[in-house]
Amino acid sequence: MTHTDKINALALETLLTAAVAAPSIHNTQPWRFGFDLGTRSVTVHADRSRSLALADPDGRAQYLSAGSAVFNLRVAAAHLGWQPVPHLLPDPYDPDLLATVQLTVPTAAAPPDLRTLYPAVARRHSSRMPFTGRPVPEPVVAEMVAGARAEGAHLYVPDILRTRRLLRVTSAAELRNATDKARTAESRAWIAPPGASPYGIPFTTARPLDAAGRMPMRDFTGRPPAPGRPRMRFERHAQVALLWTVGDRPRDWLQAGQALERALLVATVHGVRTSLLHQAMEWPDLREAMRAPSTRWCSPQVLIRFGYGPEAGGTLTPRAEAPPADRRVGHAVRTSNPGPPVPGDGDRRSPSPGTDGPRITAHRGR
Ligand SMILES: Cc1cc2nc3c(=O)[nH]c(=O)nc-3n(C[C@H](O)[C@H](O)[C@H](O)COP(=O)(O)O)c2cc1C
């Protein structure tokens, strides 16, 4: 697409639709967006009401989720012809302002083009189904690794033995989660019947479990497994990649989120399916056990499982739309009615309808 001089309602729609397509832990969508006409920037705020107090007490996974949304904003901005310039944690007095993405005029010195990833933004979904076991070719894996590195993070791609070890540690975390009543209640609150809420994960999507017990797919419901939850045979030799960063502070988490989404979109472009295994990161000792070998500084962030196979099982995860009233210039988008979905309570947290924001027009080079 060629560069557009105007940031109008349609452009904002494109940007925000891409942003909310990002993955987020338990599909909490813990973000709010706004637009600052003065700096011509999309703003990304944390919505702390969508935090997971037990699984994510420091907000690390929330920042990973928001970082993924920042990356999608950059991809969509590039698709619209802008040169996106991200600023992470730009205001020390406003810790909830996680990032801004400034829309600038492309220059000759522009970094590698993100536009080619745009079609993958809508196509990417977590696939929790068994994969075929056909290995993903090395050049594709190398491109995922390079994509993560371009965002300041690392992907460690282990051999078979080390893969098994990482999956065993993840299984140990899954067992702890499943037997911890409070944590089970927290994750269960984000499982909903299909169509019941724009947040959380439809229970038809969060399945199946591995009949052989090797692949620690997350059972959001705890013990005993939800009735009728199917068990299937997963690929024998899983392909996984550990996303890690050197530092472990909010800025690193936001970078890791961008790296995560970049790697996932690269995979998607090549027809590779992905899903995430984060359980081990939710227990400090097990997170420590996930560290990549022979690396002194390694803060594990999330384990990516990838391969060939079907799209998501069941329904795709829904998304809450940013309410039109909140798309006005200079206002943070407020996704109202916080809290997890309440099964059977319909769209309890969907935002109240508002009026259309004004057209936003900006001129190149001003
Ligand atoms: C930081 C983070 C951790 C996640 N952890 C898990 C996980 O442990 N198990 C899982 O099945 N999905 C996990 N997900 C994937 C989300 O559940 C998924 O992105 C969300 O439900 C939206 O669905 P989609 O990816 O299909 O768009 C995680 C996502 C993020 C960003």
PDBQT file of the ligand as one rigid body, heavy atoms in Angstrom, charges set to zero:
ROOT
HETATM    1  C1  LIG A 401       2.631 -13.935  27.477  1.00  0.00    +0.000 C 
HETATM    2  C2  LIG A 401       1.663 -14.945  26.908  1.00  0.00    +0.000 A 
HETATM    3  C3  LIG A 401       1.554 -16.195  27.499  1.00  0.00    +0.000 A 
HETATM    4  C4  LIG A 401       0.694 -17.169  26.971  1.00  0.00    +0.000 A 
HETATM    5  N1  LIG A 401       0.641 -18.405  27.543  1.00  0.00    +0.000 NA
HETATM    6  C5  LIG A 401      -0.111 -19.372  27.005  1.00  0.00    +0.000 A 
HETATM    7  C6  LIG A 401      -0.119 -20.695  27.559  1.00  0.00    +0.000 A 
HETATM    8  O1  LIG A 401       0.582 -21.005  28.530  1.00  0.00    +0.000 OA
HETATM    9  N2  LIG A 401      -0.908 -21.636  26.966  1.00  0.00    +0.000 N 
HETATM   10  C7  LIG A 401      -1.680 -21.344  25.876  1.00  0.00    +0.000 A 
HETATM   11  O2  LIG A 401      -2.359 -22.230  25.378  1.00  0.00    +0.000 OA
HETATM   12  N3  LIG A 401      -1.698 -20.095  25.325  1.00  0.00    +0.000 NA
HETATM   13  C8  LIG A 401      -0.921 -19.114  25.865  1.00  0.00    +0.000 A 
HETATM   14  N4  LIG A 401      -0.906 -17.863  25.313  1.00  0.00    +0.000 N 
HETATM   15  C9  LIG A 401      -1.700 -17.607  24.116  1.00  0.00    +0.000 C 
HETATM   16  C10 LIG A 401      -2.979 -16.859  24.446  1.00  0.00    +0.000 C 
HETATM   17  O3  LIG A 401      -3.875 -17.674  25.158  1.00  0.00    +0.000 OA
HETATM   18  C11 LIG A 401      -3.599 -16.381  23.114  1.00  0.00    +0.000 C 
HETATM   19  O4  LIG A 401      -2.711 -15.507  22.499  1.00  0.00    +0.000 OA
HETATM   20  C12 LIG A 401      -4.925 -15.677  23.309  1.00  0.00    +0.000 C 
HETATM   21  O5  LIG A 401      -5.870 -16.574  23.820  1.00  0.00    +0.000 OA
HETATM   22  C13 LIG A 401      -5.437 -15.103  21.999  1.00  0.00    +0.000 C 
HETATM   23  O6  LIG A 401      -5.630 -16.134  21.075  1.00  0.00    +0.000 OA
HETATM   24  P1  LIG A 401      -4.866 -16.182  19.676  1.00  0.00    +0.000 P 
HETATM   25  O7  LIG A 401      -3.393 -16.336  19.977  1.00  0.00    +0.000 OA
HETATM   26  O8  LIG A 401      -5.432 -17.392  18.996  1.00  0.00    +0.000 OA
HETATM   27  O9  LIG A 401      -5.145 -14.915  18.955  1.00  0.00    +0.000 OA
HETATM   28  C14 LIG A 401      -0.078 -16.869  25.837  1.00  0.00    +0.000 A 
HETATM   29  C15 LIG A 401       0.020 -15.593  25.248  1.00  0.00    +0.000 A 
HETATM   30  C16 LIG A 401       0.896 -14.655  25.760  1.00  0.00    +0.000 A 
HETATM   31  C17 LIG A 401       1.047 -13.313  25.095  1.00  0.00    +0.000 C 
ENDROOT
TORSDOF 0
